[in-house]
Amino acid sequence: VPQFWEAAMVLTAKQRQELHSSIAEYLAQNDFAEVGAAFASKAGIEMKSPGSANGVGLLEKKWTSVVRLQKRVMDLEAQVKQLEE
């Protein structure tokens, strides 16, 4: 029986794995090493070695992109509203 959050998932398996890796990396890099390790274990992923630069800061980069795009959408919506008036 799928859980309620599984029905709403729109990520592919690869995207979900990348997200989980990014979350674990973020936790480990921000003084939550034990939480990151527990999360990685529960998510079934391996923690990357500290020297590995692959994907470092990916979660923060994507987060700032989302915020920037949200602002852009709001600006464009305001522009459309103004043009409709």
HUHU-V681602 format. One record per pair of residues at least 12 apart in sequence whose C-alpha atoms are under 10 Angstrom apart, sorted by the first residue. I is the first residue (numbers start at 1). GAP is how many residues later the second one is. D is the distance in whole Angstrom. If there is no record, write none. Layout:
i={I:I}
gap={GAP:GAP}
d={D:D}
//
This chain:
i={16:17:17:17:18:18:18:18:19:19:20:20:20:20:20:20:20:20:20:21:21:21:21:21:21:21:21:21:21:21:21:21:22:22:22:22:22:22:22:22:22:22:23:23:23:23:23:23:23:24:24:24:24:24:24:24:24:24:24:24:24:25:25:25:25:25:25:25:25:25:25:25:26:26:26:26:26:26:27:27:28:28:28:29:29:29}
gap={27:26:27:28:27:37:40:41:39:40:16:19:20:22:23:24:25:26:39:15:18:19:22:23:24:25:26:27:34:35:37:38:18:25:26:33:34:35:36:37:38:40:13:16:17:34:35:36:37:12:13:14:15:16:17:19:21:22:23:24:35:12:15:22:23:24:25:30:31:32:33:34:29:30:31:32:33:34:12:13:19:20:22:21:27:28}
d={10:8:9:8:10:9:9:10:9:8:10:8:7:10:7:9:8:10:10:9:9:7:9:10:7:8:7:8:8:10:9:9:10:10:10:7:8:8:6:5:9:10:8:8:9:10:9:7:10:5:7:9:6:6:10:9:9:9:7:9:10:9:9:7:7:10:9:8:7:8:9:8:10:8:7:8:7:8:9:10:9:10:9:9:9:9}
//
